[in-house]
Amino acid sequence: MFMQTINATDVRREFSQFIDTVVREKPVVVKRNRDYILSISLEQTVNLLANYRFHMNLFSEENGSITASLNELDLIINTTDRNNLKNLMAQEILDYAEDYFEQFSLYYNSTNRQKQFPYVLKAILADNLEEIAGFIDA
């Protein structure tokens, strides 16, 4: 690994300095026995995920409703409320992201859901539903 690695013992001893380094300077890898974690600030994480967007496909149904599917999370909604479509999908995204985190081990270790993690993280870090709706391209 090319990135500088710090032992967990050193992090415990100099925790405030460790936090300052991660938040104000750069991400840091921490090693404890055989385990490694990447510590990264919230701002850096948001920037890392900036280009992740949701792509929604729309289908007009015979009954006048719209079915919307989201490529990245395999979500589908059906509604007659065209004006509120992105907000309804944003709520579905948030609900799914919360489920993903509540059962993280199950979702993340499922081969068809592991690639969803950056999208789930982007949604869970959003401040509100309007922000999530803003990540949706339709």
N, C-alpha and C positions, 0 to 999 in steps of 0.2 A: 504494500500500500504506500503510495507516494505522499499521502496527507500525514501531517504530524499527528502522532498519537500520544495521549496523556494517560497515565495510569489513574485508576479510580481513587487510589490512596492519595495521590497528589490533588485530585479534584476535591476530595473531602477536606483536605488540609487547607486549601486555598479556594474555598467555594465562591466567595465574593469576587475574587479575581477571575475565576473561571467564567462566571456569569458575565462579568464586564467584557471579557474577551469575546465570548459568543455573541453578545448583543451589540457591541460597539466595533468589533474588528472582523471576525471571521468564524465560520463553523469550526468545530473541534471534534475529533474522534476520541472517545474515551474507551479504554480497555480495562476489563475486569476479568481476570483468568482467561478463558477462551472467548468471552463475549465482547463484542464491539458495539458501541452506539454512536450515532452521529448527533451531535448537539448543534442545533441551528436556531436562530432567532425567529420569532413569529414574522417579522418584516421580511427576512430573507426567504422564509417559506412561501409567503404570499407572492413575492417576486418570482420565485422559482416556478410557481404554478400559474403565473400570469397568462401564459399562452394556452392554457387548458380551457376549452370552451365546450359547451354542450350543443349538439346538433339535433334539431327536432325536425322530423318529417311529418307532414300533414296530409291526411286523407279525408276527402269529403265522403260522407256516408249517404246512402239513399234516403234516410230519414231526416236529413238536414243537419245532422250533428257532424262533428269533426273528431277524428281519431288522430291523436298525436303520439308518435313514438320517439324515444330518445335513444340514439345509437349507443352512447357510451355506457349507460347503465341498464339497458334493456327495460326501460319503463314505458308503459302505455297508459294513456288516459283517453276518455271519450267525453265530450261535452258539447252542449249547444251554445255555450257562452264564448263566442269568438274573441270578445274584447278582453277576457280574463284568462286566456289560454296559457300565456307564459307564467302567470302567477299560480295557476293551478298546477302546472308542471313543476314550478319551483317548490311548491309544498310537497309534491311527490318526491322530488330530489332530496329535500331536507328529511322527510320521513325515512327514506331509504338510507341516507347517510347516518342517521341516528341508529337505525337497526344495525347497520354495518359495524359501527363502533361499539354498540352494546354486545355484539357477538363477533368481535373482531377476529378471533382465532378461527372461527368457523368460516367466515366470509373470505378473509385474506388467504387462507390455506386452500380455498377452493380454486382450482385452476382457471375456471371461467370467470372468476370474480377478482382475482389478484390484480389484474390490469386496471380495474376500476378504482383502485386505491387513491391515485392522485386526484381524480374527480370527486371522490367522496371527501377527501381532505379539503379540497377547495370549497366545497359546499359547507362543510362543518365549520370552517373558519370564517364564513361570511357573517356580516353583522346583522343581516335581516333578509327577508324573502325577496325584497326588491333587488337587492344585490345579486342574489342567486338568479333571479329572472333576467338580470342584465348579462349573465354568462351564457344565455341561451340564444343560439342562432336558429331562426326558423325560415 
